[in-house]
Amino acid sequence: MEINILSFGKIAEFITINRLDTDEIFDTDGLKQQLEKTYPQLKEIKYKLALNKQIVQKNIELLPGDVVAIMPPFSGG
């Protein structure tokens, strides 16, 4: 399964991949575990995932071609 990866802010400094091709990741929890294993710096940062432009609040199944954004904390007004 191919997943498109977007990273922002300081996370983009160390996660430089645009795609992840795997048959071992089936949901957003699995993706977070794999990313934190591959990029240990991610464990030290609070971040959010967005799946297809929707902030992830719970574990969600991933489908081929999904777009996952990895975002550092942000604020706005």
C-alpha positions in Angstrom: 0.0 0.0 0.0 1.3 3.4 -0.9 0.7 6.4 1.5 1.5 10.0 0.6 3.3 11.8 3.4 3.3 15.6 3.9 5.4 17.1 6.8 5.5 20.6 8.0 7.6 22.9 10.2 10.5 21.5 12.0 9.2 18.0 11.3 9.9 18.5 7.6 13.6 19.0 8.5 14.0 15.3 9.4 11.1 13.6 7.6 12.0 14.1 4.0 10.0 11.3 2.4 7.0 12.0 0.3 5.7 8.4 0.0 5.7 5.4 2.2 5.1 2.0 0.5 4.3 -0.7 3.0 2.2 -3.8 3.5 2.6 -3.7 7.3 0.8 -0.5 8.2 -3.0 -0.6 8.2 -4.1 2.4 10.4 -3.0 5.7 11.8 -1.7 4.2 15.0 0.5 1.8 13.1 1.8 4.7 11.0 2.6 6.7 14.1 4.5 3.8 15.6 6.5 3.2 12.4 7.3 6.9 12.0 8.5 7.2 15.6 10.6 4.1 15.2 12.2 5.4 12.0 12.5 9.0 13.2 13.1 9.0 17.0 13.1 12.8 17.0 9.3 12.6 16.5 8.8 11.1 19.9 10.2 14.3 21.4 7.7 16.6 19.6 4.0 17.0 20.1 2.4 16.6 16.7 -0.9 15.9 15.0 -1.8 13.8 12.0 -4.3 14.8 9.4 -5.7 12.2 7.0 -7.0 13.5 3.7 -7.2 17.0 5.2 -9.0 15.9 8.4 -7.3 16.1 11.8 -7.1 12.6 13.2 -8.7 12.3 16.6 -8.7 8.5 16.8 -7.3 5.5 15.1 -8.4 5.3 11.4 -7.9 2.7 8.8 -5.5 3.7 6.0 -6.3 3.1 2.3 -4.0 3.1 -0.7 -3.3 6.6 -1.9 -4.3 8.3 1.4 -2.6 11.6 2.2 -1.2 11.9 5.7 0.1 15.2 7.0 2.4 15.3 10.0 2.1 18.7 11.7 3.8 20.3 14.6 1.9 22.3 17.2 0.4 25.5 15.7 -1.8 28.3 16.8 -3.8 30.9 15.0 -6.3 33.5 15.5 
